[in-house]
Amino acid sequence: MRTRRQKILEDRQAVVERLNAGENSLQIPVDLIFEILLRLSVKSIARGRCLSKFWASILERQDFTDHYLTRSSARPQLLFAFQDRCKVFFFSAPQDDNSFLITASYHMSFPVNRVKEIYSPISGLVCVREGMKTPVTVWVICNPSTGQYFTLPRMKTRNNKCDVRSFFGYDPVENQFKVLSMTTLAHGKRDLAIYKEHQVLTLQTGKLPWRMIECNVPHHHGINCICINGVLYYKAKNGADSSTYGKDIIVTFDVRSEKFGFIEVDKPFIPVHTLINFNAKLASVESYSFNRRSPIHLWVLDDIEKNEWSKHVYKLPASWEEVVGDADLYCVKVTASNEVVLSGYYQRSPFYVFYYSLEKETVRRVEIQEMEAFKHFQVYTFVDHVEDVKVYFRTGS
């Protein structure tokens, strides 16, 4: 029986033989062909797929798309998203350019009624939560690199007048994307409403049904989600009983097993903090430090089983006022090089992104060009976006 690697090599050889067919064809080694294709831009690959069924079959092969994603992961991008009237737009720019001036590239746009939330990109895909005038919630999955988008099927609930909270996760082991949604009755005091229904949708070919799952962690008001190594983390309030009702916790959701857990939080910093990925560990940074010009306090979860956190304090440099000015900033994320990426809530002209180095305690300002026309728009800024050329869906509806 052939192994998967043997099959890939045989398929590659078949491709080369077809490319090299003909009396006057130049014989090109298989490794060189794939190396050339891997160096193509996303737009060039999209054009190549339109040339013929043969080229489309080459550029949609799993071994090619997997290698392309691996290479893209080594050069992550900044991703910007914002809504203008009835469309949401996506731009990207180099993340680790070490330059003070970079140019954003337009990727795609698609129609929406009103954006309620845009989730951090995961392995090239972005989930957009669209809220209409009715209580109905619509989710759109898009791939900014390929320009494709797909509207997920409507989730069925026992009550149409409900509060919905959703999170987007990815399991790297099974290579699966999932949307987790929770619903509860919507009434005047939303903070006291415990989520009653929990549903999961797996992004796959064919039908996309929502599935009911059990949750053994009664909670409400889940916010600020992040996915690290196949586990979703989000802040919430405990709702188990009267003695613990309203206590701050961090809920965990294993994307692969679809099991819930929780982390008790006895410290008062969680409500005003942002959950981030710090060197593949869950961490919490105070959201307002960058605007108060006070030292940055970072808590890192070193041992999830023992619930052990370590505290790190970083001083802002003397040049902070000169570089940042009066910009109203929020923490986007921490990059692999331990730089905190900061962005403004609304587009300015010129538009800046700030990098604060935790190791050097220095700050630098990077101007993003080609976004001047969208002044005063609310901008969603993300880091570590990768270009994925895999075809997950064929149409935009």
C-alpha positions in Angstrom: 0.0 0.0 0.0 1.3 3.4 -1.0 2.1 5.9 1.8 0.8 9.5 1.6 4.3 10.8 0.8 4.7 8.2 -2.0 1.4 9.3 -3.5 2.4 13.0 -3.3 5.7 12.3 -5.1 4.0 10.2 -7.8 1.4 12.9 -8.3 4.1 15.6 -8.6 5.9 13.5 -11.2 2.7 13.2 -13.2 2.4 17.0 -13.2 6.0 17.4 -14.3 5.6 14.9 -17.1 2.6 16.8 -18.4 4.3 20.1 -18.2 7.4 18.7 -20.0 5.4 17.0 -22.7 6.1 17.9 -26.3 9.1 17.7 -28.6 10.5 21.2 -27.9 9.7 21.3 -24.2 12.4 22.2 -21.8 12.8 19.5 -19.1 12.2 21.2 -15.7 12.9 19.3 -12.4 9.8 18.8 -10.2 11.3 20.6 -7.2 12.1 23.6 -9.3 8.6 23.8 -10.7 7.1 23.8 -7.2 9.7 26.2 -5.9 8.7 28.7 -8.7 5.0 28.3 -8.0 5.5 28.8 -4.2 7.1 32.2 -5.0 4.0 33.5 -6.8 1.9 36.1 -5.2 -1.7 35.3 -4.1 -3.1 37.3 -7.0 -0.9 35.4 -9.5 -2.1 32.1 -8.1 -5.7 33.3 -8.5 -5.0 34.2 -12.1 -3.2 30.9 -12.7 -6.2 28.9 -11.5 -8.3 30.7 -14.2 -6.0 29.7 -17.1 -7.3 26.1 -17.4 -8.5 23.1 -15.4 -5.0 21.7 -15.6 -3.4 24.7 -13.9 -6.2 24.9 -11.4 -5.7 21.2 -10.5 -2.0 22.0 -9.8 -2.5 25.1 -7.8 -5.3 23.6 -5.7 -3.3 20.5 -4.7 -3.2 20.0 -1.0 0.6 19.6 -0.8 1.0 22.9 -2.7 -1.5 24.8 -0.6 0.0 23.4 2.6 3.5 24.4 1.6 2.3 27.9 0.6 0.7 28.3 4.0 3.9 27.2 5.8 5.9 29.8 3.9 3.4 32.5 4.5 3.4 31.7 8.2 7.1 32.8 8.3 6.1 36.3 7.0 2.9 37.3 8.8 0.9 40.3 7.8 -1.0 43.1 9.5 -4.7 42.9 8.5 -7.0 45.9 8.5 -10.8 45.7 8.2 -13.5 48.4 8.3 -17.0 49.0 7.1 -17.9 51.7 4.7 -21.7 52.0 4.1 -22.9 48.5 3.1 -19.5 46.9 2.6 -16.6 45.6 4.7 -13.1 46.1 3.3 -9.9 44.2 4.0 -6.3 45.5 3.5 -3.0 44.0 4.6 0.6 45.2 5.1 3.9 43.7 6.1 4.1 43.1 9.8 7.9 42.7 10.5 9.2 45.2 8.0 11.2 47.3 10.6 10.3 50.3 8.4 8.6 53.5 9.5 6.5 53.7 6.3 4.7 50.7 4.7 2.0 50.4 2.0 -1.2 48.5 2.6 -2.6 46.3 -0.2 -6.3 46.0 -0.9 -7.6 42.4 -0.8 -11.4 42.2 -1.0 -14.8 43.6 0.1 -18.2 42.1 0.4 -21.7 43.4 1.2 -22.9 43.6 4.8 -25.8 45.3 6.6 -24.0 46.1 9.8 -20.8 44.7 11.2 -21.2 43.7 14.9 -17.8 42.0 15.3 -14.8 40.9 13.3 -12.8 38.0 14.9 -9.0 37.7 14.7 -7.9 35.9 11.6 -7.0 32.2 12.1 -4.8 30.4 9.6 -5.9 32.8 6.8 -9.6 32.9 7.5 -11.7 35.6 9.1 -15.1 35.3 10.7 -17.4 38.4 10.5 -20.5 38.6 12.7 -23.2 40.7 10.9 -26.1 42.1 12.8 -29.2 43.2 11.0 -32.2 45.2 12.1 -34.0 42.0 13.1 -32.7 39.7 16.0 -31.2 37.4 13.3 -27.5 37.1 13.4 -25.5 36.3 10.3 -21.9 34.9 10.2 -19.7 35.3 7.1 -16.4 33.4 6.7 -14.0 35.0 4.3 -10.5 34.5 3.0 -9.0 37.9 2.3 -6.2 36.4 0.3 -8.4 34.7 -2.3 -11.3 37.1 -2.1 -13.8 34.3 -1.3 -16.5 34.5 1.3 -19.4 32.3 2.4 -22.4 33.0 4.6 -23.0 30.3 7.2 -26.4 28.8 7.6 -28.8 30.4 10.1 -28.6 29.0 13.6 -31.9 27.7 15.0 -32.7 28.6 18.6 -35.7 28.0 20.9 -36.4 31.7 21.1 -35.8 34.3 18.4 -35.4 37.1 20.9 -32.1 36.0 22.3 -28.7 37.4 23.0 -26.0 35.6 20.9 -22.3 35.4 21.6 -20.0 33.7 19.1 -16.3 32.8 18.8 -14.2 31.5 16.0 -11.6 28.7 16.6 -9.2 26.4 14.9 -7.9 22.9 15.7 -4.4 22.5 14.2 -4.4 18.7 14.8 -7.5 17.9 12.7 -7.1 21.1 10.6 -10.7 22.1 11.4 -12.3 25.6 11.8 -15.3 25.8 14.1 -17.7 28.5 15.2 -19.0 28.3 18.8 -22.2 30.2 19.5 -24.1 30.6 22.8 -27.6 32.0 23.2 -29.7 33.2 26.1 -32.9 35.1 26.6 -32.4 38.8 26.1 -33.9 41.0 28.8 -33.2 44.2 30.6 -30.4 42.9 32.7 -28.2 41.2 30.2 -25.3 40.7 32.7 -27.5 38.4 34.7 -28.5 36.1 31.8 -26.8 32.7 31.7 -26.2 31.1 28.4 -28.7 28.2 27.9 -27.9 26.9 24.4 -24.5 26.1 23.0 -24.0 25.2 19.4 -21.0 24.4 17.2 -20.6 24.5 13.4 -17.6 22.9 11.7 -16.4 24.5 8.5 -16.3 21.7 5.9 -17.4 20.7 2.5 -21.1 19.7 2.0 -23.8 20.6 4.4 -22.9 22.8 7.4 -25.3 22.0 10.2 -25.2 23.6 13.7 -24.9 21.0 16.4 -26.1 21.3 20.0 -23.3 20.6 22.6 -23.4 20.4 26.4 -21.7 22.9 28.6 -20.9 22.0 32.2 -19.7 25.5 33.1 -22.7 27.8 33.6 -21.7 31.4 32.7 -22.7 34.6 31.0 -21.3 37.7 29.3 -18.4 36.0 27.5 -16.1 38.6 25.8 -12.5 39.0 24.5 -11.8 35.7 22.9 -8.4 34.3 21.8 -7.5 30.9 20.3 -4.2 29.4 21.2 -3.1 25.9 20.1 -6.6 24.7 19.5 -8.1 26.1 22.7 -10.5 29.1 22.9 -10.2 31.4 25.9 -12.7 34.1 26.8 -13.6 36.2 29.8 -16.9 35.5 31.5 -18.9 35.6 34.7 -19.6 32.5 36.7 -23.3 31.6 37.0 -23.2 28.3 38.8 -24.9 29.2 42.1 -25.7 32.2 44.3 -22.3 31.9 46.2 -20.2 32.3 43.0 -22.7 34.2 40.8 -21.0 37.0 38.9 -17.4 35.9 39.8 -14.8 36.5 37.1 -13.6 33.4 35.3 -11.8 32.5 32.1 -13.7 29.9 30.1 -11.8 27.4 28.0 -13.2 25.5 25.0 -11.2 22.7 23.4 -12.0 23.1 19.7 -11.2 19.5 18.9 -13.0 17.7 21.8 -15.7 20.4 22.1 -15.3 20.3 25.9 -15.6 23.3 28.2 -13.5 24.2 31.2 -12.7 27.2 33.3 -10.0 29.0 35.1 -10.8 30.7 38.4 -9.6 34.3 38.6 -9.1 35.8 42.1 -7.2 38.8 40.9 -9.0 42.1 40.2 -7.2 42.8 36.9 -9.2 40.6 34.6 -12.2 42.9 34.0 -10.1 45.7 32.5 -7.6 43.5 30.7 -7.2 42.1 27.2 -6.4 38.4 26.7 -3.5 37.9 24.4 -1.2 35.1 23.1 2.2 35.6 24.7 4.8 33.0 23.5 2.0 30.4 23.0 0.7 31.0 26.5 -2.4 32.8 27.7 -1.6 36.2 29.0 -3.5 39.3 30.2 -2.5 42.9 29.7 -4.1 46.0 31.2 -6.0 47.7 28.4 -5.7 51.2 29.6 -2.0 51.4 30.4 -1.1 52.7 27.0 -3.4 55.7 27.3 -2.6 56.5 30.9 1.1 56.4 30.1 1.7 54.2 33.2 3.8 51.1 33.4 2.5 48.0 31.5 1.4 45.1 33.7 1.4 41.7 32.0 0.2 38.5 33.6 1.2 35.2 32.0 -0.5 31.9 32.8 2.5 29.7 33.3 0.7 26.6 34.5 -3.0 26.1 33.6 -3.4 23.0 35.8 -2.1 24.8 38.9 -3.6 28.2 37.9 -0.2 29.9 38.4 0.3 33.3 36.9 3.5 35.4 36.7 3.5 39.2 36.7 5.8 41.3 34.5 6.1 45.1 34.6 7.4 47.1 31.7 8.1 50.9 31.7 7.1 53.2 28.9 10.1 55.0 27.4 10.6 58.8 27.8 9.9 59.2 24.0 6.4 57.8 24.4 4.6 61.2 24.4 6.6 62.4 21.4 6.0 59.2 19.3 2.4 58.4 20.3 1.0 61.9 21.1 -2.7 61.9 22.0 -3.6 58.8 20.1 -6.3 56.6 21.8 -4.8 53.2 21.6 -5.7 49.6 22.3 -3.6 46.5 22.5 -4.0 44.4 19.3 -1.6 41.5 20.1 2.0 40.5 20.9 4.1 39.3 18.0 6.5 36.4 18.0 9.3 39.0 18.5 7.7 40.2 21.7 6.5 43.5 20.4 3.1 44.8 21.5 1.2 46.1 18.5 -1.1 49.1 19.3 -3.7 50.7 17.1 -6.2 53.5 17.2 -10.0 52.9 17.4 -10.6 55.2 14.5 -8.8 55.9 11.3 -6.7 59.1 11.2 -4.8 60.7 8.4 -2.1 59.6 8.3 -2.9 56.2 9.9 -0.3 54.8 12.3 0.4 51.5 14.0 2.7 51.5 17.0 5.1 48.8 18.1 6.2 48.6 21.8 9.2 46.2 22.4 8.8 44.4 25.7 12.5 43.4 25.7 14.0 46.8 24.8 11.1 49.0 26.3 11.1 51.1 23.2 8.3 52.4 20.9 8.2 53.0 17.2 5.6 54.4 14.9 4.8 53.0 11.5 2.7 54.9 9.0 0.3 52.8 6.8 -0.2 54.3 3.4 -3.0 53.7 0.9 -5.7 54.0 3.6 -6.1 57.8 3.7 -9.5 57.7 2.0 -11.0 55.9 4.9 -10.4 58.6 7.5 -12.6 58.6 10.6 -13.7 55.0 10.1 -13.5 52.4 12.8 -10.6 50.2 11.9 -10.2 46.6 13.1 -6.4 45.9 13.3 -5.1 42.3 13.5 -1.6 40.8 13.5 -0.2 37.4 12.4 -2.4 37.1 9.4 -1.2 34.5 6.9 -2.0 34.0 3.3 -3.9 30.8 2.7 -4.6 29.9 -1.0 -6.6 26.8 -0.2 -10.1 26.9 -1.8 -12.6 26.3 1.1 -15.7 27.4 -0.8 -16.5 28.3 -4.4 -18.9 31.2 -4.3 -19.9 34.2 -2.2 -23.4 33.1 -1.3 
